Amino acid sequence: MLWYRAAGPYTMLRRTDVKGQDINCNYKDYNGRVQSYCQLNGDLANQISACNDNPKCKAITIQSDYSGYLKAGKPASPPLYREGFVTYVKN
């Protein structure tokens, strides 16, 4: 069962993920390769702020309390079920 809750300008979808739709933030790994995703560490307020500051961002998928990914698209309908993930979608 999915759980929905409005969080200001975002809607929270518990146990959901956005497949693909990753935003490239030009971050590099330890070998200097550009990553195809934008992984953020920080609390929810920092991740929402980063999404608000990025015009491509439509959602944030959070894998743990302090690790999230900016997404350029919203979840499919029905959303992809994924235990341990929470997605915040811009309203």
C-alpha positions as CSV (number, residue, x, y, z in Angstrom):
1,M,0.0,0.0,0.0
2,L,1.3,3.4,-0.9
3,W,1.0,6.3,1.5
4,Y,0.5,9.9,0.2
5,R,1.0,13.1,2.2
6,A,1.2,16.7,1.1
7,A,4.4,18.4,2.4
8,G,3.9,22.0,1.4
9,P,4.7,22.3,-2.3
10,Y,5.6,18.6,-2.4
11,T,3.6,15.4,-2.1
12,M,5.3,12.4,-0.4
13,L,4.9,8.9,-1.8
14,R,6.2,6.3,0.6
15,R,7.8,3.1,-0.9
16,T,8.1,4.6,-4.4
17,D,10.9,5.3,-6.8
18,V,11.2,7.2,-10.1
19,K,12.9,4.8,-12.6
20,G,15.5,6.6,-14.6
21,Q,14.8,10.4,-15.1
22,D,18.1,11.2,-13.3
23,I,19.4,14.7,-13.4
24,N,23.1,15.0,-14.2
25,C,24.7,17.5,-11.8
26,N,28.2,17.0,-13.4
27,Y,29.5,15.3,-10.2
28,K,32.6,13.2,-10.6
29,D,33.4,9.9,-8.9
30,Y,36.8,9.1,-7.4
31,N,38.1,8.2,-10.9
32,G,37.1,11.5,-12.4
33,R,34.2,10.1,-14.4
34,V,31.0,12.3,-14.6
35,Q,28.1,10.6,-12.9
36,S,24.8,10.3,-14.7
37,Y,22.8,11.1,-11.6
38,C,22.7,13.8,-8.9
39,Q,23.0,12.2,-5.5
40,L,22.7,14.6,-2.5
41,N,23.5,14.0,1.1
42,G,21.8,16.1,3.8
43,D,18.5,16.4,5.5
44,L,15.2,16.7,3.7
45,A,15.2,20.5,3.8
46,N,18.6,20.6,2.0
47,Q,17.4,18.2,-0.6
48,I,14.2,20.1,-1.2
49,S,16.2,23.3,-1.5
50,A,18.4,21.7,-4.1
51,C,15.4,20.6,-6.1
52,N,13.9,24.1,-5.9
53,D,17.1,25.6,-7.1
54,N,17.3,23.2,-10.2
55,P,14.7,24.1,-12.9
56,K,14.9,20.5,-14.2
57,C,14.0,18.9,-10.9
58,K,10.4,17.5,-10.7
59,A,10.9,15.1,-7.8
60,I,13.4,13.8,-5.2
61,T,13.8,10.1,-4.5
62,I,15.2,9.4,-1.0
63,Q,16.9,6.1,-0.3
64,S,17.8,6.8,3.3
65,D,17.3,9.7,5.7
66,Y,20.3,11.5,4.3
67,S,20.7,10.3,0.7
68,G,18.5,11.4,-2.2
69,Y,18.5,11.8,-6.0
70,L,17.1,14.6,-8.0
71,K,14.7,13.5,-10.8
72,A,13.7,15.2,-14.0
73,G,10.4,13.3,-14.1
74,K,7.5,12.4,-11.9
75,P,6.7,8.8,-11.0
76,A,4.8,6.6,-13.4
77,S,1.2,5.8,-12.8
78,P,0.9,3.6,-10.9
79,P,4.2,4.5,-9.2
80,L,7.1,2.0,-9.0
81,Y,6.9,0.2,-5.7
82,R,10.3,0.1,-3.9
83,E,10.7,-0.8,-0.3
84,G,13.0,1.7,1.6
85,F,12.5,4.6,-0.8
86,V,10.4,7.7,-0.5
87,T,9.7,10.1,-3.4
88,Y,8.7,13.8,-2.9
89,V,7.0,15.1,-6.0
90,K,6.6,18.9,-6.8
91,N,2.9,19.8,-6.8
